Amino acid sequence: MDDSVLSRRGPPGLMSESPVEEEVPPAKAFAALADPVRVAVLEALWAADDHTATFSELRTAVGVADSGRFNYHLSKLRDRFVTKDDDGYRLRLAGSRVVGALLSGAYTQTGSVESMPMDQACPLCDGAMTFHYEDERVEMACADCDTVSIQIDVPPGVFAGYDHEQLPEVTERYARTTVRQANEGFCTTCEGQIRRRVAVETPSQDATDRPRIPLVEYECERCGESITADLGTTFLDHPDVVAFHRGHDIDVREVPLWRFVAVDGDSTDIRSEDPLQVSVVYTAGDDRLTLTVDDALSVLAVE
């Protein structure tokens, strides 16, 4: 069985209700980017001061000699990816997001890393942890007890500029950022509204001796994208948790994520089934801090 600190699954389908009106069908919006000249315009505006440039500055930067041809391509971007004001042409938010996606490597880059040993030990059995990256997915797992501590999709551009030995730490920071954004209520895929709930994991038939582990499921109301995190990671930024560790000279931002994972019966507990109430335990020295939460992740008690 995989006990995942962070994992992600694809969307089951789009939701129809939204306070935002769809002005242009997605296929038509993305069709405007079909020509390399138009992508070059967005990149040129991104590189310009204040993301703004005149017609002639843009045409020179893109390298199109024919003014009429360039104006045609520019018109296809107007009012959706680019806007025109007194200072010239300015990149709109949609244009910035396109450039950001290109820079992230999600559409243009690839990469893989064969399984390599990590410095951190497994949080459950102290066994050797390994890092593996393939098909844009990272898996950090224990070779001894098969515990998966992190399983998450990471765009190749996230790893650009880092050495191999830095990749586990980079992934850890990326995972923290993903959970933090989800806790704030924003989907990391479409920025839609996130709903949080406790999801109790039931052991598989070949591991019935393992305890039922309460996890946290974040699901987007717009796109249906879902990520799952352990309780220890979910509440790592909670003020009581931060203060508890600070009292023991521990900065939760500086300590490896594995130090706080809660995927066993010692660090988690199901206090009540109906209504569902679960708890997570943090330890520092001989002291313990216990947070009890309900199904909607509201903190009911701090001990």
Short mmCIF file of the C-alpha atoms (twelve columns), coordinates in Angstrom:
data_MODEL
# 
_entry.id   MODEL 
# 
loop_
_atom_site.group_PDB 
_atom_site.id 
_atom_site.type_symbol 
_atom_site.label_atom_id 
_atom_site.label_alt_id 
_atom_site.label_comp_id 
_atom_site.label_asym_id 
_atom_site.label_seq_id 
_atom_site.Cartn_x 
_atom_site.Cartn_y 
_atom_site.Cartn_z 
_atom_site.pdbx_PDB_model_num 
ATOM 1   C CA . MET A 1   0.000   0.000  0.000   1 
ATOM 2   C CA . ASP A 2   1.196   3.497  -0.796  1 
ATOM 3   C CA . ASP A 3   1.054   5.882  2.175   1 
ATOM 4   C CA . SER A 4   1.374   9.182  0.391   1 
ATOM 5   C CA . VAL A 5   2.317   12.487 1.901   1 
ATOM 6   C CA . LEU A 6   1.367   14.185 -1.337  1 
ATOM 7   C CA . SER A 7   -0.170  12.691 -4.433  1 
ATOM 8   C CA . ARG A 8   -2.228  13.982 -7.328  1 
ATOM 9   C CA . ARG A 9   -4.883  12.563 -9.603  1 
ATOM 10  C CA . GLY A 10  -6.450  13.901 -12.764 1 
ATOM 11  C CA . PRO A 11  -9.803  15.654 -13.104 1 
ATOM 12  C CA . PRO A 12  -13.018 13.619 -13.441 1 
ATOM 13  C CA . GLY A 13  -14.657 16.429 -15.423 1 
ATOM 14  C CA . LEU A 14  -15.371 20.131 -15.554 1 
ATOM 15  C CA . MET A 15  -18.003 21.818 -13.423 1 
ATOM 16  C CA . SER A 16  -20.533 24.001 -15.195 1 
ATOM 17  C CA . GLU A 17  -21.343 26.555 -12.493 1 
ATOM 18  C CA . SER A 18  -19.109 29.610 -12.336 1 
ATOM 19  C CA . PRO A 19  -19.524 33.302 -11.518 1 
ATOM 20  C CA . VAL A 20  -17.237 34.087 -14.465 1 
ATOM 21  C CA . GLU A 21  -18.674 34.328 -17.949 1 
ATOM 22  C CA . GLU A 22  -16.832 32.540 -20.750 1 
ATOM 23  C CA . GLU A 23  -16.332 35.186 -23.422 1 
ATOM 24  C CA . VAL A 24  -14.341 33.117 -25.904 1 
ATOM 25  C CA . PRO A 25  -14.418 29.327 -26.408 1 
ATOM 26  C CA . PRO A 26  -11.104 27.727 -25.292 1 
ATOM 27  C CA . ALA A 27  -10.382 26.296 -28.751 1 
ATOM 28  C CA . LYS A 28  -10.727 29.733 -30.350 1 
ATOM 29  C CA . ALA A 29  -8.543  31.389 -27.698 1 
ATOM 30  C CA . PHE A 30  -5.715  28.903 -28.136 1 
ATOM 31  C CA . ALA A 31  -6.039  28.958 -31.925 1 
ATOM 32  C CA . ALA A 32  -4.732  32.524 -31.744 1 
ATOM 33  C CA . LEU A 33  -1.375  31.101 -30.603 1 
ATOM 34  C CA . ALA A 34  -1.018  28.746 -33.567 1 
ATOM 35  C CA . ASP A 35  1.602   30.860 -35.362 1 
ATOM 36  C CA . PRO A 36  5.186   31.163 -34.022 1 
ATOM 37  C CA . VAL A 37  5.158   34.905 -34.757 1 
ATOM 38  C CA . ARG A 38  2.370   35.390 -32.209 1 
ATOM 39  C CA . VAL A 39  4.195   33.420 -29.548 1 
ATOM 40  C CA . ALA A 40  7.280   35.528 -30.296 1 
ATOM 41  C CA . VAL A 41  5.180   38.674 -29.743 1 
ATOM 42  C CA . LEU A 42  4.203   37.486 -26.278 1 
ATOM 43  C CA . GLU A 43  7.812   36.641 -25.445 1 
ATOM 44  C CA . ALA A 44  8.976   40.048 -26.712 1 
ATOM 45  C CA . LEU A 45  6.414   41.843 -24.567 1 
ATOM 46  C CA . TRP A 46  7.430   39.768 -21.586 1 
ATOM 47  C CA . ALA A 47  11.031  40.879 -22.046 1 
ATOM 48  C CA . ALA A 48  10.097  44.556 -22.544 1 
ATOM 49  C CA . ASP A 49  10.076  47.134 -19.747 1 
ATOM 50  C CA . ASP A 50  6.729   47.010 -17.943 1 
ATOM 51  C CA . HIS A 51  5.742   44.344 -20.495 1 
ATOM 52  C CA . THR A 52  4.893   47.202 -22.859 1 
ATOM 53  C CA . ALA A 53  6.280   48.125 -26.310 1 
ATOM 54  C CA . THR A 54  5.361   50.181 -29.350 1 
ATOM 55  C CA . PHE A 55  4.399   48.609 -32.667 1 
ATOM 56  C CA . SER A 56  7.815   49.315 -34.194 1 
ATOM 57  C CA . GLU A 57  9.684   48.057 -31.111 1 
ATOM 58  C CA . LEU A 58  7.701   44.833 -31.189 1 
ATOM 59  C CA . ARG A 59  8.157   44.318 -34.914 1 
ATOM 60  C CA . THR A 60  11.910  44.823 -34.581 1 
ATOM 61  C CA . ALA A 61  12.136  42.461 -31.612 1 
ATOM 62  C CA . VAL A 62  10.179  39.733 -33.398 1 
ATOM 63  C CA . GLY A 63  12.033  40.264 -36.681 1 
ATOM 64  C CA . VAL A 64  9.137   40.630 -39.125 1 
ATOM 65  C CA . ALA A 65  9.981   43.027 -41.960 1 
ATOM 66  C CA . ASP A 66  6.501   43.229 -43.477 1 
ATOM 67  C CA . SER A 67  4.482   45.724 -41.420 1 
ATOM 68  C CA . GLY A 68  1.130   44.499 -42.757 1 
ATOM 69  C CA . ARG A 69  1.918   40.873 -42.010 1 
ATOM 70  C CA . PHE A 70  3.056   41.750 -38.492 1 
ATOM 71  C CA . ASN A 71  -0.081  43.828 -37.870 1 
ATOM 72  C CA . TYR A 72  -2.213  40.857 -38.938 1 
ATOM 73  C CA . HIS A 73  -0.599  38.557 -36.373 1 
ATOM 74  C CA . LEU A 74  -0.761  41.234 -33.683 1 
ATOM 75  C CA . SER A 75  -4.478  41.695 -34.317 1 
ATOM 76  C CA . LYS A 76  -5.073  38.014 -33.550 1 
ATOM 77  C CA . LEU A 77  -3.678  38.582 -30.047 1 
ATOM 78  C CA . ARG A 78  -5.527  41.820 -29.325 1 
ATOM 79  C CA . ASP A 79  -8.077  41.967 -26.499 1 
ATOM 80  C CA . ARG A 80  -7.247  38.476 -25.261 1 
ATOM 81  C CA . PHE A 81  -3.485  38.172 -24.807 1 
ATOM 82  C CA . VAL A 82  -2.411  41.729 -25.653 1 
ATOM 83  C CA . THR A 83  -4.061  45.114 -25.197 1 
ATOM 84  C CA . LYS A 84  -3.297  48.514 -26.729 1 
ATOM 85  C CA . ASP A 85  -3.110  51.747 -24.737 1 
ATOM 86  C CA . ASP A 86  -1.407  55.148 -25.038 1 
ATOM 87  C CA . ASP A 87  2.032   53.639 -24.361 1 
ATOM 88  C CA . GLY A 88  1.742   50.954 -27.018 1 
ATOM 89  C CA . TYR A 89  0.973   47.268 -26.697 1 
ATOM 90  C CA . ARG A 90  0.855   45.677 -23.256 1 
ATOM 91  C CA . LEU A 91  0.822   42.048 -22.189 1 
ATOM 92  C CA . ARG A 92  -2.439  41.015 -20.548 1 
ATOM 93  C CA . LEU A 93  -2.690  38.462 -17.752 1 
ATOM 94  C CA . ALA A 94  -3.587  35.720 -20.229 1 
ATOM 95  C CA . GLY A 95  -0.447  36.503 -22.219 1 
ATOM 96  C CA . SER A 96  1.677   36.421 -19.086 1 
ATOM 97  C CA . ARG A 97  0.264   33.026 -18.168 1 
ATOM 98  C CA . VAL A 98  1.127   31.661 -21.609 1 
ATOM 99  C CA . VAL A 99  4.733   32.852 -21.275 1 
ATOM 100 C CA . GLY A 100 4.882   31.490 -17.730 1 
ATOM 101 C CA . ALA A 101 3.693   28.085 -18.905 1 
ATOM 102 C CA . LEU A 102 6.357   28.071 -21.618 1 
ATOM 103 C CA . LEU A 103 9.073   29.024 -19.131 1 
ATOM 104 C CA . SER A 104 7.916   26.319 -16.710 1 
ATOM 105 C CA . GLY A 105 8.760   23.730 -19.335 1 
ATOM 106 C CA . ALA A 106 5.330   22.117 -19.049 1 
ATOM 107 C CA . TYR A 107 4.866   22.281 -22.832 1 
ATOM 108 C CA . THR A 108 8.386   22.438 -24.192 1 
ATOM 109 C CA . GLN A 109 10.821  20.547 -21.961 1 
ATOM 110 C CA . THR A 110 11.358  17.015 -20.799 1 
ATOM 111 C CA . GLY A 111 13.638  15.248 -18.360 1 
ATOM 112 C CA . SER A 112 14.104  12.146 -16.258 1 
ATOM 113 C CA . VAL A 113 16.228  11.036 -13.323 1 
ATOM 114 C CA . GLU A 114 16.911  7.386  -12.592 1 
ATOM 115 C CA . SER A 115 16.349  6.256  -9.002  1 
ATOM 116 C CA . MET A 116 19.006  7.736  -6.766  1 
ATOM 117 C CA . PRO A 117 19.566  7.530  -3.001  1 
ATOM 118 C CA . MET A 118 18.524  10.396 -0.760  1 
ATOM 119 C CA . ASP A 119 20.177  11.708 2.394   1 
ATOM 120 C CA . GLN A 120 16.934  11.532 4.390   1 
ATOM 121 C CA . ALA A 121 15.796  8.327  6.090   1 
ATOM 122 C CA . CYS A 122 12.271  6.927  5.867   1 
ATOM 123 C CA . PRO A 123 10.033  8.540  8.515   1 
ATOM 124 C CA . LEU A 124 8.514   5.146  9.383   1 
ATOM 125 C CA . CYS A 125 11.340  2.604  9.383   1 
ATOM 126 C CA . ASP A 126 14.543  4.695  9.003   1 
ATOM 127 C CA . GLY A 127 15.236  2.818  5.780   1 
ATOM 128 C CA . ALA A 128 16.879  4.231  2.673   1 
ATOM 129 C CA . MET A 129 14.828  6.711  0.627   1 
ATOM 130 C CA . THR A 130 15.108  6.985  -3.158  1 
ATOM 131 C CA . PHE A 131 14.251  9.761  -5.619  1 
ATOM 132 C CA . HIS A 132 12.894  9.027  -9.096  1 
ATOM 133 C CA . TYR A 133 11.640  11.403 -11.813 1 
ATOM 134 C CA . GLU A 134 10.011  10.251 -15.030 1 
ATOM 135 C CA . ASP A 135 7.125   11.457 -17.214 1 
ATOM 136 C CA . GLU A 136 6.967   14.700 -15.200 1 
ATOM 137 C CA . ARG A 137 6.251   12.783 -11.973 1 
ATOM 138 C CA . VAL A 138 8.434   12.603 -8.894  1 
ATOM 139 C CA . GLU A 139 8.283   9.692  -6.519  1 
ATOM 140 C CA . MET A 140 10.208  9.632  -3.266  1 
ATOM 141 C CA . ALA A 141 9.871   6.236  -1.648  1 
ATOM 142 C CA . CYS A 142 11.431  3.939  0.928   1 
ATOM 143 C CA . ALA A 143 13.162  0.909  -0.547  1 
ATOM 144 C CA . ASP A 144 12.567  -1.100 2.638   1 
ATOM 145 C CA . CYS A 145 8.919   -0.569 3.613   1 
ATOM 146 C CA . ASP A 146 7.473   0.718  0.305   1 
ATOM 147 C CA . THR A 147 6.217   3.935  1.891   1 
ATOM 148 C CA . VAL A 148 5.745   6.676  -0.708  1 
ATOM 149 C CA . SER A 149 6.435   9.987  0.986   1 
ATOM 150 C CA . ILE A 150 5.877   12.241 -2.010  1 
ATOM 151 C CA . GLN A 151 4.295   11.514 -5.372  1 
ATOM 152 C CA . ILE A 152 3.652   14.657 -7.364  1 
ATOM 153 C CA . ASP A 153 3.721   16.006 -10.908 1 
ATOM 154 C CA . VAL A 154 6.511   18.555 -11.369 1 
ATOM 155 C CA . PRO A 155 7.060   20.562 -14.592 1 
ATOM 156 C CA . PRO A 156 10.593  20.026 -15.931 1 
ATOM 157 C CA . GLY A 157 11.372  23.738 -15.688 1 
ATOM 158 C CA . VAL A 158 11.167  23.539 -11.880 1 
ATOM 159 C CA . PHE A 159 14.414  21.550 -11.891 1 
ATOM 160 C CA . ALA A 160 16.260  23.752 -14.395 1 
ATOM 161 C CA . GLY A 161 19.525  25.069 -12.987 1 
ATOM 162 C CA . TYR A 162 19.762  22.582 -10.112 1 
ATOM 163 C CA . ASP A 163 22.219  19.725 -9.657  1 
ATOM 164 C CA . HIS A 164 20.927  16.172 -9.226  1 
ATOM 165 C CA . GLU A 165 21.610  16.112 -5.505  1 
ATOM 166 C CA . GLN A 166 19.442  19.211 -5.010  1 
ATOM 167 C CA . LEU A 167 16.337  17.763 -6.663  1 
ATOM 168 C CA . PRO A 168 14.815  16.110 -3.550  1 
ATOM 169 C CA . GLU A 169 15.020  19.387 -1.630  1 
ATOM 170 C CA . VAL A 170 13.567  21.319 -4.581  1 
ATOM 171 C CA . THR A 171 10.697  18.826 -4.825  1 
ATOM 172 C CA . GLU A 172 10.065  19.148 -1.109  1 
ATOM 173 C CA . ARG A 173 9.753   22.944 -1.400  1 
ATOM 174 C CA . TYR A 174 7.494   22.533 -4.430  1 
ATOM 175 C CA . ALA A 175 5.285   20.135 -2.459  1 
ATOM 176 C CA . ARG A 176 5.073   22.532 0.490   1 
ATOM 177 C CA . THR A 177 4.082   25.325 -1.880  1 
ATOM 178 C CA . THR A 178 1.409   23.153 -3.489  1 
ATOM 179 C CA . VAL A 179 -0.175  22.273 -0.135  1 
ATOM 180 C CA . ARG A 180 0.081   25.876 1.076   1 
ATOM 181 C CA . GLN A 181 -1.764  27.146 -2.013  1 
ATOM 182 C CA . ALA A 182 -4.418  24.449 -1.625  1 
ATOM 183 C CA . ASN A 183 -4.848  25.385 2.036   1 
ATOM 184 C CA . GLU A 184 -5.476  28.958 0.924   1 
ATOM 185 C CA . GLY A 185 -8.282  27.639 -1.265  1 
ATOM 186 C CA . PHE A 186 -6.780  27.928 -4.759  1 
ATOM 187 C CA . CYS A 187 -6.315  25.097 -7.245  1 
ATOM 188 C CA . THR A 188 -2.742  24.810 -8.504  1 
ATOM 189 C CA . THR A 189 -4.026  23.837 -11.952 1 
ATOM 190 C CA . CYS A 190 -6.804  26.340 -12.711 1 
ATOM 191 C CA . GLU A 191 -6.928  28.554 -9.579  1 
ATOM 192 C CA . GLY A 192 -10.489 27.417 -8.949  1 
ATOM 193 C CA . GLN A 193 -11.968 27.098 -5.475  1 
ATOM 194 C CA . ILE A 194 -10.616 24.221 -3.402  1 
ATOM 195 C CA . ARG A 195 -12.696 22.135 -1.004  1 
ATOM 196 C CA . ARG A 196 -10.906 20.280 1.781   1 
ATOM 197 C CA . ARG A 197 -12.048 17.163 3.569   1 
ATOM 198 C CA . VAL A 198 -10.698 14.268 5.587   1 
ATOM 199 C CA . ALA A 199 -10.405 11.046 3.613   1 
ATOM 200 C CA . VAL A 200 -9.712  7.905  5.661   1 
ATOM 201 C CA . GLU A 201 -7.473  5.480  3.815   1 
ATOM 202 C CA . THR A 202 -8.362  1.810  4.240   1 
ATOM 203 C CA . PRO A 203 -5.515  -0.735 4.019   1 
ATOM 204 C CA . SER A 204 -5.522  -3.094 1.065   1 
ATOM 205 C CA . GLN A 205 -6.443  -6.757 1.516   1 
ATOM 206 C CA . ASP A 206 -2.796  -7.794 1.687   1 
ATOM 207 C CA . ALA A 207 -2.051  -5.246 4.434   1 
ATOM 208 C CA . THR A 208 -4.993  -5.638 6.811   1 
ATOM 209 C CA . ASP A 209 -2.655  -5.360 9.792   1 
ATOM 210 C CA . ARG A 210 -1.967  -1.721 8.897   1 
ATOM 211 C CA . PRO A 211 -4.040  0.989  10.604  1 
ATOM 212 C CA . ARG A 212 -6.576  3.162  8.793   1 
ATOM 213 C CA . ILE A 213 -4.854  6.482  8.087   1 
ATOM 214 C CA . PRO A 214 -6.728  9.794  7.892   1 
ATOM 215 C CA . LEU A 215 -5.476  11.912 5.000   1 
ATOM 216 C CA . VAL A 216 -6.570  15.242 3.534   1 
ATOM 217 C CA . GLU A 217 -8.147  15.489 0.106   1 
ATOM 218 C CA . TYR A 218 -8.187  18.809 -1.727  1 
ATOM 219 C CA . GLU A 219 -10.562 18.889 -4.689  1 
ATOM 220 C CA . CYS A 220 -11.125 21.755 -7.106  1 
ATOM 221 C CA . GLU A 221 -14.744 22.783 -7.593  1 
ATOM 222 C CA . ARG A 222 -13.959 24.000 -11.126 1 
ATOM 223 C CA . CYS A 223 -11.728 21.449 -12.825 1 
ATOM 224 C CA . GLY A 224 -12.023 18.479 -10.490 1 
ATOM 225 C CA . GLU A 225 -8.274  18.171 -9.961  1 
ATOM 226 C CA . SER A 226 -7.499  16.530 -6.647  1 
ATOM 227 C CA . ILE A 227 -4.422  16.242 -4.458  1 
ATOM 228 C CA . THR A 228 -3.989  14.238 -1.283  1 
ATOM 229 C CA . ALA A 229 -1.730  15.157 1.627   1 
ATOM 230 C CA . ASP A 230 -1.070  13.785 5.079   1 
ATOM 231 C CA . LEU A 231 -2.336  15.637 8.159   1 
ATOM 232 C CA . GLY A 232 1.182   16.474 9.324   1 
ATOM 233 C CA . THR A 233 1.971   18.345 6.118   1 
ATOM 234 C CA . THR A 234 -1.457  19.992 5.946   1 
ATOM 235 C CA . PHE A 235 -1.200  21.664 9.358   1 
ATOM 236 C CA . LEU A 236 2.518   22.415 9.306   1 
ATOM 237 C CA . ASP A 237 1.851   26.158 8.947   1 
ATOM 238 C CA . HIS A 238 -0.813  26.240 11.662  1 
ATOM 239 C CA . PRO A 239 0.128   28.899 14.294  1 
ATOM 240 C CA . ASP A 240 0.039   26.410 17.203  1 
ATOM 241 C CA . VAL A 241 2.237   23.962 15.315  1 
ATOM 242 C CA . VAL A 242 4.739   26.668 14.361  1 
ATOM 243 C CA . ALA A 243 4.839   28.003 17.937  1 
ATOM 244 C CA . PHE A 244 5.205   24.515 19.439  1 
ATOM 245 C CA . HIS A 245 8.277   23.777 17.338  1 
ATOM 246 C CA . ARG A 246 9.698   27.257 17.820  1 
ATOM 247 C CA . GLY A 247 9.587   26.598 21.550  1 
ATOM 248 C CA . HIS A 248 11.982  23.724 20.875  1 
ATOM 249 C CA . ASP A 249 14.238  25.839 18.615  1 
ATOM 250 C CA . ILE A 250 12.836  24.169 15.503  1 
ATOM 251 C CA . ASP A 251 11.947  26.240 12.444  1 
ATOM 252 C CA . VAL A 252 9.430   24.154 10.496  1 
ATOM 253 C CA . ARG A 253 10.478  25.925 7.284   1 
ATOM 254 C CA . GLU A 254 14.069  24.714 7.622   1 
ATOM 255 C CA . VAL A 255 13.499  21.095 8.673   1 
ATOM 256 C CA . PRO A 256 12.983  18.395 6.010   1 
ATOM 257 C CA . LEU A 257 9.345   17.598 5.353   1 
ATOM 258 C CA . TRP A 258 9.858   13.954 6.347   1 
ATOM 259 C CA . ARG A 259 10.251  15.132 9.946   1 
ATOM 260 C CA . PHE A 260 6.529   15.941 10.099  1 
ATOM 261 C CA . VAL A 261 4.814   13.280 7.993   1 
ATOM 262 C CA . ALA A 262 1.820   11.602 9.597   1 
ATOM 263 C CA . VAL A 263 1.123   8.307  7.833   1 
ATOM 264 C CA . ASP A 264 1.060   5.818  10.695  1 
ATOM 265 C CA . GLY A 265 -0.974  4.961  13.767  1 
ATOM 266 C CA . ASP A 266 1.425   6.758  16.116  1 
ATOM 267 C CA . SER A 267 1.090   10.181 14.495  1 
ATOM 268 C CA . THR A 268 -2.593  9.995  13.526  1 
ATOM 269 C CA . ASP A 269 -5.755  8.779  15.193  1 
ATOM 270 C CA . ILE A 270 -9.430  8.468  14.328  1 
ATOM 271 C CA . ARG A 271 -11.112 9.887  17.420  1 
ATOM 272 C CA . SER A 272 -14.690 9.482  16.204  1 
ATOM 273 C CA . GLU A 273 -16.390 7.971  13.174  1 
ATOM 274 C CA . ASP A 274 -19.738 9.789  13.392  1 
ATOM 275 C CA . PRO A 275 -19.164 12.660 13.383  1 
ATOM 276 C CA . LEU A 276 -15.736 12.124 11.892  1 
ATOM 277 C CA . GLN A 277 -12.985 13.568 14.071  1 
ATOM 278 C CA . VAL A 278 -9.298  12.814 13.591  1 
ATOM 279 C CA . SER A 279 -6.082  13.956 15.215  1 
ATOM 280 C CA . VAL A 280 -2.466  14.493 14.240  1 
ATOM 281 C CA . VAL A 281 0.461   14.401 16.654  1 
ATOM 282 C CA . TYR A 282 3.670   16.432 16.377  1 
ATOM 283 C CA . THR A 283 6.638   15.554 18.587  1 
ATOM 284 C CA . ALA A 284 9.648   17.574 19.718  1 
ATOM 285 C CA . GLY A 285 11.935  16.094 22.320  1 
ATOM 286 C CA . ASP A 286 9.712   14.542 24.971  1 
ATOM 287 C CA . ASP A 287 6.795   16.859 24.205  1 
ATOM 288 C CA . ARG A 288 3.766   16.213 22.004  1 
ATOM 289 C CA . LEU A 289 1.270   18.548 20.369  1 
ATOM 290 C CA . THR A 290 -2.053  17.083 19.241  1 
ATOM 291 C CA . LEU A 291 -4.498  18.789 16.894  1 
ATOM 292 C CA . THR A 292 -8.002  17.341 16.618  1 
ATOM 293 C CA . VAL A 293 -10.001 18.326 13.530  1 
ATOM 294 C CA . ASP A 294 -13.377 17.542 12.002  1 
ATOM 295 C CA . ASP A 295 -14.220 16.311 8.520   1 
ATOM 296 C CA . ALA A 296 -13.919 19.849 7.098   1 
ATOM 297 C CA . LEU A 297 -10.465 20.325 8.675   1 
ATOM 298 C CA . SER A 298 -11.670 22.819 11.311  1 
ATOM 299 C CA . VAL A 299 -9.467  22.566 14.410  1 
ATOM 300 C CA . LEU A 300 -11.599 21.443 17.359  1 
ATOM 301 C CA . ALA A 301 -8.922  21.090 20.027  1 
ATOM 302 C CA . VAL A 302 -5.225  21.721 20.607  1 
ATOM 303 C CA . GLU A 303 -3.582  19.654 23.340  1 
# 
